[in-house]
């Protein structure tokens, strides 16, 4: 058993762009659910809009990086309005139903052959990273770093930009939740009728929260595609469920919980993936390679279940803050 390789691969996930993207998407869910009480099960849809909005803007319309980012953000705001206008005046479960369906509709629209010239259909899109990489101030050849963190210049650029966006989003959310606006949405989470009785426009605040968390998901979608191509199958409902698992793992009504949850989730997933694959090769487990790939998710799921049972507020959560979750 090559334990050194297993731990090295797991350590890489500590700072990977994928971990950053999931942390940012989970932070958006923290704004939605942890602070406002909105049940959004369509964060994968916001990520898909960010990814495709950026890639299509660059490949089809020739937009620069900043223009493509603005297009993705604008599209996510429109998407949030489409979701929120008919549902936010109703009970929370209506939003849950609409968001999970809308995310699947978005994914299937990008998969259909009708728009293959623009979206690439099931094959997805690539070759959109040139403008982003041209902004990279790092110009060394080969790989650089230390320990298990040896990456190329482009990989380091993805990591730096991804985590910089996460840090800015964390600071923005921290300031937002300490403001009067943040206190209002926390009140909506606890008792929206009481907030409405104080003269606040609850519907407007919910819509603002949905847009802000959705923009975080959209930016996460852009970070997510920098090390890889845009493929519609990556935005299935399982993506949203992984983000929810990360949110609950770190703590729903916390600022740093989604970040810690993402790191723990991906480190555990990488560790179990390496361990199980080598255990199967060594004959420790009488299962196939396909079954081994699924077993890692089972083990991570069991770990999260134990955490929910013994620490339901998450790693960084506060029981008083999350007392509304019964």
ABEGO torsion letter per residue (X at the ends): XBAAAAAAAAAAAAABAAAAAAAAAAAAAAAAAAAAGBBBAAAAAAAAAAAAAAAAAAAAAGBBAAAAAAAAAAAAAAAAAAAAAAAAABBAAAAAAAAAAAAAAAAAAAABAAAAAAAGEAAEBBGAAAAAAAABABABBEBBEBEABBBBAAAAAAAAAAAAAAAAAAAAAAAAAABAAAAAAAAAAABAAAAAAAGBBAAAAAAAAAAAAAAAAAAAAAAAAAABBBBAAAABAAAAAAAAAAAAAAEABBAAAAAAAAAAAAAAAAAAAAAAAAAAAAGABBBBAAAAAAAAAAAAAAAAAAAAAABAAEAABBAAAAAABX
